[in-house]
Amino acid sequence: MKLTFKKIELTPPQILVLGFAAIILVGTILLTLPIASATGTPHTFLNALFTATSATCVTGLVVVDTGSSYTMFGQIVIITLIQVGGLGFMTMATLFAFMLKKRISLKERLILQEAMNQGSMEGIVRLIRKVIRYSLTIELIAAVIFSIRWSLDLGPAKGIYYGIWHAISFFNNAGFDLFGSVTGPFSSLTSYASDPIINIVSMGLIILGGIGFIVISDLLDFRVNKRLSLHSKVVLSTTGFLIFFGAIVIFIFEFTNQKTFGTLDWSGKVLAAFFQSVSPRTAGANTIDIGGMRQASQFFTIILMFIGASPGSTGGGIKTTTFTTLVGATIAMIRGKEDIVLFHYRLGKDRILKAITLTMIALFLVIFVSMVLSTTEDHPFLMILFEVTSAFGTVGLTMGLTPDLSDIGKVMIALMMFIGRLGPLTLAYALGPKTEKELYRYPEGKITIG
């Protein structure tokens, strides 16, 4: 009797989900090895899984301090996961294909299109070439500046290592840092709150990583084209508004708070306000104690984290373009307009429906997981909501809950990081049944709204 096996055809979203899951699994195994632990005692599988997920999904939430709990081997594994996860495993695979002079197949182009959140395959390989070139160039420049600055404090060897490591981490909006071994566990960049070089370079990396490669390419081609696409205009204007508005709000709320801004001079307060406004773009680094912020600032940060970065970037959240589309729809409805118009362009109904769908799924996920963790974790609700939103937005900021998470809490937060990195819609397309075009439409009905 002859056995026949049916060939399984995976869709691009399914390949992305399985690819990220495979990278996380490999990272987990490597981080459980004794050589990865600074104490010599292997990390538990769950802690290693949490860390590998956080690194691959470029989040930054950690149950153990990275700088003091992992050896150089473990730290190199983590930063490799960050680079692969930030640029996307398909981008890295394409890089190796370029090096081997291998042709990019049609299926691979479809996967790249899904990974970069593009509407078509046109120019996708050219975009990937730019992504690799821009990313490595930006990281190299930042690494040189960081290395020079930290060599003054830590010595040349450690300064260069820290410079390269943090340039990769911050550009990929990961939020991981090694300063736990220097200034104490989970301290992040709090000892550099008033340092203009560290603050400005770090914010530059976070912003460039968060606006997306499409926008960076658009900006660099501006000298030739003399124009920006609608996508770039929306991303840049929304990002700029959120950063400046966020800095003003945080500056006002925290100006007299002795736990955060109290010990800083005026320039330090301004730098700290801008850094804490930029970081929720999904970066996760912080220069002040997040747990010491006033509740108004913490809740405002939750809103910024939920919005997140921009499409085609290393960040998460519902994205700046989704937020702008929802605001545009609200304004259009209030004014009695039928169309949403941005920079003299009308948005299609499919863009509006996608924005609403993505936001509703994201809200449901954050609410559901927050409710579950409210029963498993003995902490204030705002702290739990902050943690869940940070995980979904792949931000990495925390009010101090992460190290105290229960096993169930670790699993739930890890799942949120995974969903946040891939995107709720990508995961839904991967897990859902294959859709077919409807052959008929139902008659239109009317219901009362509001």
Helices and strands as residue ranges (DSSP letters): H 12-31, G 34-36, H 45-56, H 66-69, H 72-87, H 89-99, H 106-115, H 124-154, H 156-171, H 180-183, G 190-192, H 196-211, H 213-220, H 222-225, H 230-254, H 266-278, G 279-281, G 290-292, H 295-307, H 320-335, E 341-342, E 345-346, H 349-376, H 381-392, G 402-404, H 407-422, H 424-431
